[in-house]
Amino acid sequence: MRSSDVDRRRFLRMLSFSTLGLTAPRLAGAAGRLTGDRQPFTLGVAAGDPAPDGFVIWTRLAPDPLNGGGMPPVPARVRWELFADETLRQVVKRGTAIASPTLAHAVHVEVTGLAPDRWYWYRFSTDDAVSAVGRGRTLPHADAAVSRLRFAFASCQHYEQGYFTALRHLAREDVAVIFHLGDYIYESPARDGRTRRHLGPELFTLDDYRNRYAQYKCDPDLQAAHAACPWVVTWDDHEVSDNYAGPTLRLGRSDEGFLRRRAAAYQAYYEHMPLRPGWLTHGPVAQLFRGFRCGALASFFVLDTRQYRTVQPCGDNTTWPCDGMLDPGATMLGPAQAAWLFDGVRRSSSRWNILPQQVMVAKVNRRQNGRDRFTMDHWAGYETERQRLLACFAARPDANAIVLTGDLHSSWVNDLRATADGPTVATEFVGTSLTSGGDGQDLPKPIEAVLADNPFVRFYNEQRGYVVCDVSPRQLRADYRVVETVSRPDAPCLTRAGFIVEDGRPGAQRL
Ligand SMILES: [Fe+2]
């Protein structure tokens, strides 16, 4: 279904609800006029979820972004235009979308019918205001012989803990798509003594989450990175609550209101991300795992390791092993996602099979006083399913499996093995945080013992940044870009390390 149809249907539905109440809805045709001289495009624009024939474009009308948005509680009409050229002379498509107050006046338009593998430019407008211009790119045709793909991945952007300088540099990278692996916002209350300050208390209600997204999205560096190319987003825990596990708070702590809170958080996430219109199913369930194919070169399996997982065993920290780690009923993915992933990798004909996801797959032993210790919130706490994942990779050595990980606020390059000294079956690139944790060090002293205990770890670094990948049929290259500091603005960015994985040879080689 075309997005204009979806929007029209949604609007007709709103109309019919109102006519039942015998009052026709007032349509705010001119957001700017209704809100005085404050312009409504304060949160920027975004493109996302690219396909060979199109992508989603997003904006939200919010003339008073930090206080609920500032729009009158009626639907508003927003125009959109898509251009074939940067100078905005050749209009390819245009249309109208309805920004509904039930979705915080967010606009999600699924643009289709475009040519594969090329750039487009887009913008939104109301009667009185025009948005910034964003750039989107379609994927190559599913069967195309693609010789090269450049993409980036990043995660963990705690607003209080640093400036989004890395995102400003990321906006200037020559990449076709950016994968964001979660912790887009943090739910914690404002704290003193940090680089910047959250507005308001810990997030619980829909209004709380909306205002927090708005605060983050007012950042010009974040807006620049969104305007530069399509993003494919997935979430980790802080979009809802620290280390939550499926339907419960961390450690399975019961909280009757948690699913209501999760539903509010998921809705606010949708309202601020370039996801497909109609993606939100209302209530606390929303399928975020999904696939993308870049010609015959690469398939991406974007995972959600939060929504369906069972509770972490023996606490959610780094601790001594316990029986719960081996629980065959424990799951990180849930049955539907696991079946989709394992089946997808098994059948894939793509040269590279890449899994953008959240928590570390490598089982890093953080030994203390001679005793083994593992992090229970990571795949290590879900050993049975971790073994199934590694067996899936081992069964398809020609699939060139690559795992992309966020969450840890540090960079790691890991050879993935079923046992610590077994053969390498896949490669894991863990990207550091964009800001979370504040300024980090290159190689802090205590980590040296960890590296000695875990020889499958090829690289470690604790500075802030992101990773750029350059993929060809022959090899995948990953460059770790880091910024000098995030506690002061305008830091330069440099490449700290580069790795390649060769076709048919799992494991990273340092350049
Ligand atoms: Fe994080």
Boltz pocket constraint, residues with backbone or C-beta under 6 A from the ligand:
constraints:
  - pocket:
      binder: B
      contacts: [[A, 156], [A, 157], [A, 182], [A, 183], [A, 238], [A, 407], [A, 408], [A, 409], [A, 433], [A, 436]]
      max_distance: 6.0
